[in-house]
Amino acid sequence: MSMDMRKARLRNQGLGLVFIILILASGWLTVAIYQHQFSSDVPVRLRADRVGNQLKVNADVKVRGMTVGTVRTIEVVNGGVDVGLSMDPDKLKQLPRNVTARLLPKTLFGQRYVSLIIPESADSTRLAEGDTIDQDTSGKAIEVEKALRDLMPVLQAVQPQKLASTLGAISQALDGRGKPLGETMVKLNGYLAAINPQMPQIETDLVKLAETLETYQDAGPAIVDALSEMSATAKTIADNRQNITDMVTTVTDASGHLAGFLKSNGDNLIGLSAASRPSLELLARYSPSFPCLFQAVNALKPDVDKALGVGTNQPGLHVTITVKPSRGPYLPGRDTPRYTAGGGPRCYQSGGAQGMTVPSSVGPNSPAESRFVGELLGAAWGVAPEEVPDWSGLLVGPLLRGAEVTLR
């Protein structure tokens, strides 16, 4: 091997050794910088009863959200934990000596950090190197710590990835909707303020509702049976819905026509009703005699057909009437017509028997005269007096009183 090659080899070996030394130095320098071996931070200690698994070395130390140091060591001692803190000297001068600390998580599942709490009555003496910071034991700190401890079993039972997805979705849904959400909460508070005075009445109503539900529970089988029976009716209506629709349409059209008719003739109908009232009252007064009148007309039909020659070759009524001699000229007072009818409705039964109401007991067309005529005609015709029609008295009565009547 030549001298030049030997020198080149030694030079390369030296450069490799220097390169390795530089790599090792860079690694040591990186670790030293990470461990703040070249920093001028001031060491202080934190005395805590417990830190849990979330507080790690190099965790942040913050005051009101601003980082003022880091955690250097965590040592478990009798009755608690000593946490070594490395504080920024510039920030350390602004902290009072009676500052306290809380161990809070950065996120729901994140590691903890040390939060320094400045009390309201801050000490005028500043925090210095080697001082010990006590853990915050105020009511609020205890409540926060208790809430975190109680939350831990829940977090262990819940799958973190799913909970994180859910919380992310909730965060995205609420993003930018703070104002509407606040307005909704204000309105909800107003509703609750209005409902609170009505709570006694609501409680009473709920009790009554429970009683009503018990009643419906007892009547439930009957209601079910009724609904089952109504199914047949509902089926019938469903099968005939077209007919029902047509009927409703027809009734609607008829109602429209009737409304138009009443609108056009309303005054005429009112006038007709007013003018018809006296006649209707008179008909109402004599309505008790209508049944026997129609019955008598119906019974009279065969005799009238016989008298009129129905079914013969000589139809028509042939009557010869002979009147009495004239009584002389008309004399006022003596021959003045008298309208003495009265007594209400009257009804004459077959044979002269009395009906609902009867005329006067004496005089022309009286019951006595009708009975008398019935006796005479019954004997002549060979029938019972009750079978002689009432109208016979109208023809025979004038004859017996002096007039002459001939029936052909």
MARTI-133255 format. One line per 3 residues: number of its first residue (from 1); for each residue z, x, y of N, C-alpha, C. Coordinates in steps of 0.001 Angstrom, whole numbers. Atoms other than C-alpha are relative to their C-alpha. Layout:
# MARTI-133255
NUM = Z:X:Y:Z:X:Y:Z:X:Y ~ ...
//
This chain:
# MARTI-133255
1 = 0:862:-1196:0:0:0:0:895:1243 ~ 150:-824:-1199:-1044:1404:3324:1140:-251:965 ~ -1051:90:-1020:1280:1976:6266:-188:-1235:860
4 = 239:1169:-874:-364:-780:8337:392:-1309:-685 ~ -347:1221:738:66:-3393:5655:1507:-132:-131 ~ -1461:48:121:3707:-2399:5196:616:-424:1312
7 = -550:395:-1311:4367:-2790:8935:-245:-1496:265 ~ 297:1428:-204:2661:-6176:9037:937:-874:-827 ~ -898:788:868:4796:-7379:6124:1394:-42:579
10 = -1350:-29:-576:8032:-6248:7742:63:-879:1271 ~ 21:812:-1218:6983:-7901:11013:55:-1485:-359 ~ 4:1419:403:6309:-11243:9244:1364:-411:-540
13 = -1325:314:522:9636:-11091:7425:1016:-127:1132 ~ -915:95:-1151:11437:-10438:10687:-200:-1276:766 ~ 275:1260:-716:9679:-13349:12385:515:-1205:-778
16 = -509:1113:817:10590:-15639:9446:1509:-106:121 ~ -1451:22:-132:14235:-14563:9688:410:-548:1347 ~ -303:515:-1336:14241:-15224:13448:-223:-1512:62
19 = 289:1440:-5:12664:-18624:12849:1112:-783:-686 ~ -1093:676:713:15358:-19534:10307:1250:-33:875 ~ -1184:-49:-873:18079:-18375:12734:-126:-1010:1126
22 = 207:982:-1075:16541:-20504:15508:195:-1432:-498 ~ -188:1345:565:16459:-23564:13221:1481:-300:-173 ~ -1438:207:201:20119:-23065:12278:715:-154:1333
25 = -634:94:-1320:21069:-22553:15914:-294:-1348:637 ~ 358:1304:-571:19196:-25685:16974:813:-1114:-667 ~ -794:1016:705:20974:-27721:14271:1434:10:470
28 = -1407:-84:-444:24384:-26370:15296:140:-524:1411 ~ -61:455:-1393:23594:-27028:18956:-91:-1529:83 ~ 131:1460:-2:22544:-30589:18183:1308:-657:-401
31 = -1279:560:463:25745:-31265:16248:1069:191:1061 ~ -1010:-258:-1027:27821:-29658:18962:-168:-943:1184 ~ 235:932:-1119:26158:-31728:21657:429:-1412:-393
34 = -379:1348:449:26664:-34883:19547:1507:-146:-24 ~ -1460:44:46:30314:-33959:19146:642:319:1348 ~ -489:-241:-1371:30602:-33302:22901:868:1259:90
37 = -780:-1228:-63:31846:-29755:22301:-219:754:1310 ~ 279:-675:-1273:30283:-28627:25579:302:-892:1211 ~ -284:919:-1103:31430:-31633:27609:1376:281:569
40 = -1299:-174:-666:34312:-31721:30026:820:-1282:-89 ~ -735:1263:138:35634:-35097:28762:1477:279:-219 ~ -1455:-139:66:39380:-35646:28958:496:-795:-1204
43 = -504:735:1165:41161:-36572:25687:1233:-836:353 ~ -1176:883:-56:43569:-39536:25651:109:-677:-1358 ~ -225:628:1294:45030:-41546:22771:235:-1488:188
46 = -201:1452:32:45049:-45215:21897:879:-310:-1192 ~ -922:393:1060:47930:-46643:19883:-270:-1471:-348 ~ 333:1365:426:46870:-49729:17851:680:-296:-1321
49 = -638:373:1265:48440:-51662:15007:-1000:24:-1152 ~ 1047:-41:1011:45116:-51936:13147:-1341:18:721 ~ 1332:-51:-602:41436:-51272:13808:-1056:-650:-884
52 = 977:594:895:39688:-52729:10751:-1110:976:-362 ~ 1105:-841:453:36430:-51452:9308:-1124:92:1016 ~ 1115:27:-939:34292:-52169:12367:83:1078:1081
55 = -126:-1046:-1013:35663:-49431:14672:-349:1345:-641 ~ 482:-1258:563:33798:-46182:13993:129:1106:1035 ~ 34:-1151:-898:33808:-42672:15434:-1272:-79:846
58 = 1072:59:-997:31554:-42382:18526:-237:-1404:545 ~ 95:1325:-602:32145:-46039:19364:260:98:1494 ~ -116:-27:-1457:32000:-46837:23073:1387:-426:459
61 = -1197:430:-726:34964:-47146:25399:-489:-542:1338 ~ 542:648:-1179:34197:-49626:28204:1102:-605:846 ~ -856:696:-956:35833:-50999:31319:-886:-973:764
64 = 786:1038:-679:34406:-54297:32585:-1494:177:-248 ~ 1382:-143:397:31187:-53627:30674:-614:1357:263 ~ 550:-1323:-314:30718:-50036:31929:607:1015:-960
67 = -465:-1008:947:30946:-47144:29431:695:1136:751 ~ -790:-1062:-644:33672:-44631:30375:431:1058:-995 ~ -411:-997:976:34133:-42707:27125:-453:-410:-1381
70 = 352:263:1393:33759:-42584:23349:1222:229:-869 ~ -1066:-190:989:35967:-42669:20252:-280:1310:-728 ~ 171:-1293:646:36517:-39186:18803:611:24:-1390
73 = -679:-63:1298:39023:-39594:15986:721:-1319:-257 ~ -770:1167:427:40698:-42360:14000:941:472:-1088 ~ -1001:-486:945:43932:-41415:12228:1017:-1092:-268
76 = -987:997:416:46173:-43739:10252:1351:695:-87 ~ -1368:-531:13:49854:-43056:10863:944:-1117:-400 ~ -992:997:395:53050:-44796:9903:126:-1084:1071
79 = -183:1135:-920:53129:-48251:11438:-1160:-254:926 ~ 1114:285:-884:49708:-48129:13068:-1123:995:-144 ~ 1176:-873:2:46578:-46202:13962:-66:705:1345
82 = 222:-772:-1214:46042:-43379:16474:-1499:219:149 ~ 1425:-138:-272:42589:-43443:18024:-157:997:1141 ~ 238:-990:-1038:41465:-40365:19933:-1206:-393:838
85 = 1050:389:-922:39392:-41171:23012:-392:1181:857 ~ 511:-1031:-903:37192:-38832:25018:-524:-720:1229 ~ 273:772:-1204:37072:-40078:28595:-763:834:1018
88 = 713:-636:-1100:34706:-39268:31436:1006:294:1118 ~ -1028:-332:-995:36860:-37371:33988:-200:-744:1314 ~ 218:722:-1251:35200:-39068:36966:484:-1456:-100
91 = -433:1394:182:35882:-42519:35515:1489:-72:-271 ~ -1414:15:338:39345:-41558:34310:865:-65:1251 ~ -777:-1:-1237:40520:-41046:37892:124:-1398:616
94 = -10:1341:-569:39809:-44704:38651:809:-990:-841 ~ -753:889:890:41936:-46122:35803:1490:188:220 ~ -1456:-133:-145:45663:-46914:36263:629:421:-1327
97 = -657:-521:1196:48145:-45462:33832:426:-1121:-953 ~ -443:1110:849:49277:-48901:32565:-1165:-843:-523 ~ 1140:708:555:45773:-49861:31389:246:-247:-1487
100 = -133:347:1418:45670:-51589:27965:-1397:-105:-612 ~ 1291:-14:701:42953:-51802:25314:-80:-1149:-1001 ~ 311:1000:1028:41335:-54461:23120:-1147:537:-845
103 = 1068:-393:922:39159:-53860:20068:-888:-1224:-227 ~ 893:1157:25:36181:-56233:20441:-1311:359:-682 ~ 1311:-266:620:32923:-56590:18460:-1113:-123:1035
106 = 1138:91:-904:29642:-55943:20270:-793:-1278:-241 ~ 689:1225:374:27926:-58784:18385:809:-667:-1106 ~ -752:731:1011:28959:-61280:15763:199:832:-1250
109 = -106:-837:1184:28256:-58785:12980:16:1487:361 ~ 71:-1397:-398:28254:-55569:15041:1350:699:-72 ~ -1230:-767:39:30801:-52752:15169:819:-245:1262
112 = -894:216:-1124:33752:-52856:17484:-101:1157:995 ~ -141:-1027:-1029:34271:-50981:20695:1339:-216:681 ~ -1290:61:-700:37307:-50262:22846:-247:-521:1402
115 = 121:598:-1335:37572:-52501:25910:1325:197:724 ~ -1212:-261:-783:40066:-51264:28503:203:-1123:1000 ~ -350:1125:-865:41832:-54045:30422:905:500:1107
118 = -812:-396:-1152:43095:-53339:33927:916:-1170:347 ~ -915:1112:-285:46246:-55438:34536:-52:-399:1474 ~ -22:470:-1386:46717:-57502:37687:905:875:867
121 = -911:-897:-742:49662:-55347:38730:-258:1432:-474 ~ 385:-1340:439:47921:-51994:38310:972:1059:548 ~ -883:-1098:-396:50066:-48829:38420:-746:922:968
124 = 623:-917:-972:49394:-46504:41330:-290:1363:-619 ~ 231:-1272:684:49585:-43510:38949:-1261:-112:-841 ~ 1256:18:712:46183:-42645:37470:180:479:-1440
127 = -9:-430:1387:45503:-42156:33777:-416:1479:-54 ~ 250:-1455:42:45562:-38431:32873:-163:452:-1441 ~ 219:-578:1314:44845:-36093:29975:1276:-47:-823
130 = -1132:45:902:47121:-36611:26947:805:-1290:69 ~ -721:1264:-77:48328:-40081:28025:-353:-891:-1189 ~ 193:941:1108:48661:-42856:25451:-237:-1402:563
133 = 329:1368:-409:47053:-46252:25952:483:-957:-1087 ~ -506:991:957:48777:-49204:24301:-1023:-1133:-191 ~ 875:1141:267:46961:-52061:22659:483:-1232:773
136 = -340:1197:-775:46833:-55304:24691:661:-1020:-922 ~ -754:976:806:49470:-57698:23316:241:-1288:765 ~ -165:1245:-748:49057:-60520:25832:-459:-1183:-864
139 = 345:1201:751:48534:-64118:24707:-1484:-128:-262 ~ 1442:107:170:44802:-64061:25309:-508:993:-1030 ~ 442:-1011:954:44374:-60819:23355:373:-391:-1423
142 = -434:419:1337:46385:-62184:20431:-882:-1133:-514 ~ 865:1117:404:44297:-65369:20411:-1382:500:-407 ~ 1307:-550:351:41054:-63380:20410:60:717:-1336
145 = -140:-732:1253:42282:-61133:17617:170:-958:-1180 ~ -197:988:1064:43445:-64136:15586:-1302:-723:-317 ~ 1283:669:231:40101:-65847:16085:-942:897:-793
148 = 862:-925:737:38277:-62732:14872:451:134:-1449 ~ -504:-107:1369:40549:-62461:11823:-318:-1259:-798 ~ 308:1249:706:40099:-66138:10957:-1494:-146:-247
151 = 1442:105:152:36352:-65781:11431:-522:889:-1118 ~ 480:-948:991:36097:-62915:8974:-255:-646:-1363 ~ 323:633:1292:36418:-65041:5760:-1254:-864:82
154 = 1204:830:-158:33763:-67397:7135:-1240:874:-2 ~ 1143:-904:-58:31461:-64472:7902:-286:617:-1351 ~ 203:-545:1334:32003:-63091:4416:-636:-1023:-933
157 = 569:1046:844:31097:-66467:2871:-1427:-361:410 ~ 1321:356:-497:28044:-67056:5069:-918:1214:-141 ~ 969:-1083:97:24920:-65035:4406:-403:435:1409
160 = 244:-440:-1388:24512:-62913:7572:-1438:-172:438 ~ 1395:97:-426:20699:-62925:7550:-376:-1434:348 ~ 306:1396:-298:20544:-66713:7421:704:-459:1270
163 = -722:366:-1209:23231:-67124:10050:-656:618:1224 ~ 669:-638:-1127:21435:-64605:12262:-1288:-743:354 ~ 1223:768:-277:18176:-66575:11873:323:-1307:712
166 = -397:1268:-628:19972:-69799:12745:418:220:1445 ~ -440:-277:-1366:21647:-68277:15782:-1174:403:882 ~ 1192:-352:-779:18326:-66798:16867:-809:-1222:379
169 = 735:1235:-301:16657:-70192:16617:722:-807:1074 ~ -769:721:-1024:19481:-71778:18620:-150:665:1355 ~ 150:-729:-1259:19240:-69029:21222:-1371:-243:619
172 = 1352:248:-509:15481:-69539:21502:-144:-1418:517 ~ 87:1393:-442:15898:-73307:21796:710:-214:1329 ~ -771:169:-1234:18470:-72955:24581:-479:902:1125
175 = 459:-933:-1026:16620:-70197:26425:-734:-743:1121 ~ 622:625:-1164:15712:-71375:29939:373:-1450:201 ~ -405:1402:-127:17405:-74737:29462:1457:-135:401
178 = -1401:40:-413:20774:-73912:30927:286:-1106:992 ~ -231:1030:-1022:20401:-76205:33936:-56:-1404:-588 ~ -21:1338:616:19307:-79307:31948:1186:-219:-916
181 = -1149:142:878:22047:-78589:29415:1263:-250:810 ~ -1162:231:-854:24619:-78353:32201:15:-1408:571 ~ 68:1370:-514:23383:-81610:33733:344:-1017:-1083
184 = -339:900:1109:23610:-83245:30316:1493:-18:-259 ~ -1448:-68:210:27178:-82029:29899:743:-752:1102 ~ -641:725:-1109:28057:-83394:33357:-114:-1509:-224
187 = 172:1435:273:26572:-86800:32456:879:-449:-1160 ~ -858:333:1132:28379:-86733:29119:1450:-109:429 ~ -1371:73:-506:31620:-86018:30932:222:-1299:774
190 = -111:1276:-708:30933:-89022:33187:110:-1178:-954 ~ -83:1074:989:30308:-91231:30160:1380:-44:-655 ~ -1321:-44:634:33521:-90059:28517:1079:-481:960
193 = -978:471:-987:35447:-90653:31758:-37:-1520:129 ~ 107:1462:-74:34115:-94226:31805:483:-663:-1287 ~ -385:583:1283:34815:-94788:28092:1494:95:-240
196 = -1423:-206:276:38376:-93425:28067:872:-1185:379 ~ -847:1172:-304:39909:-96428:29937:-241:-1176:-942 ~ 319:1116:888:38186:-98736:27431:431:265:-1445
199 = -377:-334:1359:39647:-97009:24379:926:-1029:-649 ~ -820:1052:653:42412:-99654:23789:-847:-1185:-458 ~ 855:1130:381:39768:-102405:23804:-904:389:-1163
202 = 843:-459:1111:37503:-100315:21557:795:33:-1296 ~ -845:-24:1199:40395:-99805:19151:203:-1410:-545 ~ -168:1392:424:41032:-103571:19102:-1280:-525:-642
205 = 1279:459:548:37331:-104234:18523:-257:600:-1375 ~ 193:-620:1305:37253:-101757:15651:854:-673:-1067 ~ -856:718:955:40205:-103518:14014:-618:-1337:-375
208 = 656:1288:276:38438:-106868:14390:-1268:193:-821 ~ 1200:-289:784:35239:-105287:13069:351:236:-1464 ~ -430:-222:1380:37129:-104122:9994:312:-1326:-686
211 = -295:1312:571:38430:-107672:9461:-1286:-774:-286 ~ 1282:688:214:34902:-109049:9891:-726:571:-1210 ~ 659:-620:1145:33539:-106530:7387:668:-422:-1310
214 = -683:488:1192:36220:-107600:4901:-457:-1413:-341 ~ 497:1363:232:35109:-111213:5372:-1401:28:-587 ~ 1351:-105:537:31488:-110232:4814:7:564:-1423
217 = -93:-539:1349:32540:-108247:1775:346:-1097:-999 ~ -356:1113:883:34186:-111339:281:-1166:-975:-152 ~ 1130:945:48:31145:-113454:1186:-1289:668:-448
220 = 1207:-724:372:28707:-110791:8:-776:-649:-1142 ~ 768:642:1090:27816:-112439:-3360:-696:-1277:440 ~ 626:1241:-472:27190:-115779:-1650:-1200:298:894
223 = 1119:-359:-884:25004:-114104:971:-1186:497:-827 ~ 1081:-505:866:23030:-112308:-1750:-695:-1159:-707 ~ 601:1162:659:22533:-115603:-3625:-868:-788:973
226 = 777:741:-997:21390:-117312:-416:-1312:719:312 ~ 1226:-753:-268:18919:-114516:283:-963:-82:-1183 ~ 869:132:1172:17638:-114727:-3286:-692:-1352:-10
229 = 605:1329:-45:17082:-118469:-2903:-1018:-109:1132 ~ 953:41:-1110:15369:-117896:428:-1308:725:-313 ~ 1232:-727:341:12871:-115612:-1267:-1110:-965:-382
232 = 1028:986:363:11100:-118667:-2724:-605:-638:1254 ~ 490:577:-1255:10883:-120215:753:-881:1000:745 ~ 790:-1024:-682:9653:-116948:2209:-1356:184:-681
235 = 1267:-139:719:7015:-116692:-547:-938:-1168:315 ~ 822:1167:-338:5837:-120236:177:-594:144:1395 ~ 500:-189:-1365:5574:-119455:3880:-1083:1074:30
238 = 1001:-1072:32:3700:-116230:3098:-1310:-493:-602 ~ 1219:522:618:1267:-118076:814:-752:-947:918 ~ 631:988:-886:617:-120712:3479:-39:466:1447
241 = -46:-500:-1367:636:-118431:6481:-1259:-374:789 ~ 1217:379:-712:-2998:-119286:7262:87:-1438:478 ~ -169:1393:-406:-2216:-122999:7275:996:-117:1148
244 = -999:34:-1071:857:-122369:9404:-615:512:1295 ~ 662:-530:-1204:-1243:-120281:11778:-917:-1040:616 ~ 890:1051:-516:-3822:-123058:12042:797:-1127:646
247 = -812:1067:-566:-1076:-125620:12616:565:400:1364 ~ -545:-470:-1279:532:-123507:15333:-1088:25:1065 ~ 1106:-17:-960:-2887:-123025:16955:-340:-1407:468
250 = 306:1389:-354:-3565:-126770:16820:1076:-579:912 ~ -1099:505:-833:-131:-127606:18208:-55:620:1387 ~ 100:-656:-1305:-649:-125044:20960:-1093:-638:845
253 = 1085:661:-741:-4002:-126590:21902:397:-1396:432 ~ -432:1355:-353:-2530:-130087:21759:1017:30:1123 ~ -996:-117:-1063:374:-128962:23909:-680:280:1334
256 = 722:-273:-1238:-2078:-127568:26452:-686:-1244:538 ~ 656:1237:-435:-4073:-130826:26520:1023:-1013:512 ~ -1037:935:-427:-881:-132884:26727:578:406:1349
259 = -514:-457:-1291:389:-130704:29562:-972:-338:1122 ~ 990:363:-1015:-2886:-131225:31431:-22:-1494:269 ~ -6:1452:-178:-2786:-134984:30805:1214:-441:813
262 = -1206:379:-731:807:-135262:32006:-58:459:1450 ~ 111:-490:-1368:47:-133140:35033:-911:-891:830 ~ 945:835:-738:-2896:-135385:35966:487:-1441:146
265 = -380:1411:11:-1290:-138739:35120:1502:-196:80 ~ -1456:118:-73:2385:-138040:35704:443:-1139:904 ~ -395:1061:-937:2645:-140309:38736:-348:-1375:-556
268 = 384:1290:572:732:-143102:36971:954:-422:-1113 ~ -928:332:1083:3012:-142904:33931:1355:-425:550 ~ -1281:384:-608:6094:-143030:36147:-101:-1401:593
271 = 179:1340:-569:4687:-146054:37995:-97:-1060:-1078 ~ 112:937:1104:3753:-147741:34714:1361:-274:-630 ~ -1329:180:585:7246:-147154:33342:871:-869:889
274 = -800:821:-925:8840:-148593:36468:-460:-1447:-7 ~ 509:1381:-14:6529:-151646:36443:258:-703:-1329 ~ -198:610:1316:7032:-152208:32702:1456:-272:-314
277 = -1413:149:329:10789:-152128:32863:442:-1454:-77 ~ -437:1408:123:11329:-155869:33641:-535:-658:-1265 ~ 569:603:1212:8925:-156884:30839:697:529:-1251
280 = -670:-579:1159:10554:-154449:28406:1419:-520:-134 ~ -1344:560:66:14007:-155724:29339:-24:-1425:-536 ~ 113:1363:507:12835:-159299:28723:-290:7:-1493
283 = 276:-112:1434:11356:-158288:25347:1225:450:-776 ~ -1227:-437:670:14577:-156494:24505:989:-1143:-140 ~ -923:1131:57:16540:-159660:25328:-366:-956:-1129
286 = 446:971:1007:14400:-161837:23012:-381:673:-1315 ~ 360:-695:1233:13946:-159164:20319:672:-557:-1245 ~ -579:559:1234:16426:-160885:17915:-829:-1102:-617
289 = 790:1104:552:13959:-163757:17548:-1321:469:-582 ~ 1291:-470:494:10994:-161522:16625:-121:-82:-1515 ~ 168:67:1463:11707:-161283:12854:-315:-1396:-504
292 = 264:1345:502:11894:-165029:12315:-1305:-547:572 ~ 1275:430:-551:8909:-165557:14639:-1141:505:-870 ~ 1054:-548:842:6724:-163233:12566:31:-623:-1395
295 = -116:648:1304:8096:-164784:9379:-589:-1405:35 ~ 547:1357:-123:7246:-168289:10631:-1514:24:134 ~ 1446:-117:-137:3748:-167179:11673:-638:309:-1341
298 = 526:-352:1313:3213:-165628:8251:30:-1193:-947 ~ -86:1201:848:4432:-168818:6519:-945:-1091:464 ~ 874:1034:-551:2252:-170947:8812:-1466:230:-336
301 = 1419:-330:196:-972:-169126:7929:-684:-881:-1036 ~ 712:858:966:-1800:-171128:4713:-253:-1407:535 ~ 177:1363:-524:-1251:-174496:6455:-1035:-18:1117
304 = 994:-57:-1071:-3269:-173376:9485:-1394:135:-585 ~ 1299:-113:647:-6116:-172265:7178:-457:-1336:-549 ~ 351:1322:528:-5993:-175708:5525:-373:-955:1113
307 = 291:912:-1105:-5897:-177525:8867:-1318:335:673 ~ 1261:-422:-633:-8821:-175478:10166:-1172:-75:-960 ~ 1086:162:951:-10859:-176164:7035:-555:1285:-522
310 = 454:-1273:541:-11032:-172592:5842:-395:-201:-1455 ~ 503:144:1354:-13136:-172505:2681:-693:-1320:-266 ~ 704:1291:144:-14652:-176011:3292:-1292:51:788
313 = 1247:74:-739:-17983:-177124:4690:173:-619:1380 ~ -270:559:-1320:-16287:-178598:7772:1105:830:669 ~ -1039:-804:-672:-14470:-175719:9485:293:-541:1394
316 = -392:437:-1333:-12582:-176466:12665:1103:-1031:-57 ~ -1132:941:-104:-9667:-178629:13809:-467:-1245:751 ~ 409:1269:-595:-10401:-182278:14505:1250:-819:243
319 = -1217:721:-373:-7583:-184079:16385:-358:-1125:962 ~ 151:1126:-920:-7526:-187499:18028:1360:-303:597 ~ -1269:213:-699:-4795:-187930:20627:-140:-1215:911
322 = -40:1188:-865:-3982:-191268:22245:1229:111:868 ~ -1118:-108:-937:-1832:-191005:25329:423:-1372:481 ~ -550:1262:-498:323:-193728:26781:-619:-347:1343
325 = 541:390:-1307:-736:-195717:29855:594:818:1105 ~ -433:-809:-1133:-449:-193998:33204:1310:-519:566 ~ -1284:348:-592:2956:-193962:34769:-96:-126:1506
328 = 147:145:-1437:1535:-194170:38240:-247:1325:660 ~ 269:-1252:-728:878:-191638:40940:1188:952:-46 ~ -1028:-1059:-17:2779:-188369:41223:954:-236:1159
331 = -1027:189:-1022:6018:-188815:43103:848:1262:60 ~ -853:-1210:-116:7755:-185734:44467:1454:-336:-288 ~ -1382:197:359:11229:-185361:43153:153:-592:-1373
334 = -66:586:1333:10600:-187585:40153:-831:775:-993 ~ 923:-678:907:7601:-185800:38653:-95:1506:235 ~ 48:-1454:-256:8333:-182287:39984:367:761:-1269
337 = -328:-766:1221:8219:-179774:37087:1367:680:118 ~ -1311:-644:59:11597:-178451:36035:-37:1080:-1095 ~ -38:-1110:952:11966:-175078:34395:1452:240:-380
340 = -1419:-38:390:15240:-175534:32601:225:785:-1288 ~ -180:-768:1243:14638:-173224:29655:1063:1070:203 ~ -1055:-1016:-65:17508:-170900:28937:685:118:-1337
343 = -760:-121:1246:20061:-169931:26353:-349:1213:-836 ~ 308:-1204:734:18416:-166690:25217:-937:-252:-1157 ~ 950:124:1105:16412:-166115:22039:384:-1106:-969
346 = -212:1082:955:15979:-168942:19544:-855:247:-1228 ~ 707:-195:1246:14893:-169006:15957:111:-1271:-818 ~ 52:1226:794:13807:-172047:13906:-444:362:-1393
349 = 309:-290:1383:13902:-171690:10157:-731:-1166:-628 ~ 740:1047:719:11861:-173684:7663:924:-1159:-332 ~ -780:1189:291:13086:-177227:7269:958:-368:1108
352 = -877:353:-1113:14831:-177346:10634:1343:659:-37 ~ -1298:-674:59:17690:-175072:9581:168:909:1201 ~ -293:-843:-1155:19386:-173088:12374:-112:1457:-388
355 = 150:-1425:233:18644:-169420:12699:1043:777:756 ~ -915:-859:-753:20166:-166641:14765:568:-744:1189 ~ -423:842:-1126:20258:-168870:17839:-787:-1292:-75
358 = 609:1332:149:19393:-172565:18101:-137:-638:1360 ~ 112:721:-1269:18181:-174811:20886:1091:-1030:132 ~ -991:1055:-241:20139:-177711:22290:78:-956:-1181
361 = -210:847:1182:21581:-180056:19649:-573:-1392:148 ~ 557:1344:-215:19992:-183186:21200:-1269:133:804 ~ 1216:7:-779:16647:-184100:22745:-1185:428:-811
364 = 1216:-391:705:13076:-183222:21863:114:1391:-594 ~ 12:-1283:718:12616:-180415:19321:1402:527:-313 ~ -1355:-406:344:16372:-180367:18661:143:127:-1504
367 = -209:-92:1450:17738:-179495:15222:147:-1358:-664 ~ -144:1345:590:18662:-183121:14672:-1350:-663:-188 ~ 1326:579:124:15099:-184219:15391:-791:677:-1103
370 = 726:-718:1044:13711:-181486:13136:462:-420:-1376 ~ -499:463:1290:15972:-182545:10284:-505:-1409:-314 ~ 468:1391:196:14983:-186193:10810:-1472:-15:-409
373 = 1417:-46:339:11250:-185398:10785:-197:578:-1390 ~ 112:-580:1329:11760:-183195:7704:322:-993:-1093 ~ -343:1009:985:13416:-186079:5865:-1149:-987:-182
376 = 1087:984:90:10568:-188491:6720:-1224:608:-684 ~ 1199:-594:565:7714:-186112:5910:212:461:-1431 ~ -270:-404:1382:9413:-184819:2781:-132:-1157:-954
379 = 124:1182:858:9668:-188321:1387:-1455:-420:-127 ~ 1404:413:60:6030:-189035:2325:-834:966:-822 ~ 801:-1001:717:4693:-185776:837:526:287:-1407
382 = -563:-239:1321:6985:-185754:-2137:549:1391:-168 ~ -599:-1330:43:8632:-182458:-1290:1398:-58:572 ~ -1345:-60:-567:12129:-181365:-333:-75:151:1517
385 = 41:-111:-1473:12968:-181648:3404:-31:1449:476 ~ -30:-1393:-446:13578:-177864:3550:-1382:650:-53 ~ 1323:-573:136:9942:-177229:2537:-965:-484:1062
388 = 853:479:-1074:8521:-179150:5515:-9:1043:1104 ~ 37:-1033:-1050:7302:-176567:8089:515:-504:1333 ~ -567:373:-1297:8872:-176497:11543:-1052:-556:944
391 = 1005:456:-960:5557:-177025:13337:-343:-1476:-194 ~ 271:1426:214:5312:-180526:11792:716:-849:1032 ~ -729:747:-1015:7930:-181686:14249:-719:-32:1335
394 = 740:-24:-1255:5650:-180636:17102:-1076:-1077:40 ~ 1038:1044:57:2999:-183137:15906:583:-1384:-240 ~ -577:1304:355:5134:-185910:14417:1022:-463:1017
397 = -1019:360:-994:7876:-185756:17021:-561:-794:1159 ~ 582:812:-1086:5635:-186900:19960:-479:-1367:-488 ~ 454:1286:533:4198:-189602:17680:1161:-976:-104
400 = -1157:881:140:7646:-190965:16946:600:-369:1356 ~ -531:335:-1335:8504:-190812:20666:-947:-881:788 ~ 860:952:-668:5515:-193092:21520:-1418:457:187
403 = 1369:-478:-136:2420:-190872:21584:-718:-127:-1325 ~ 787:137:1218:-417:-191091:19063:-717:1319:-255 ~ 620:-1274:379:-1634:-188008:17215:-753:-226:-1287
406 = 832:152:1185:-4496:-187963:14728:-471:1396:-421 ~ 383:-1284:555:-5178:-184964:12487:-1069:-223:-1045 ~ 1082:110:943:-8504:-184691:10663:-200:1313:-741
//
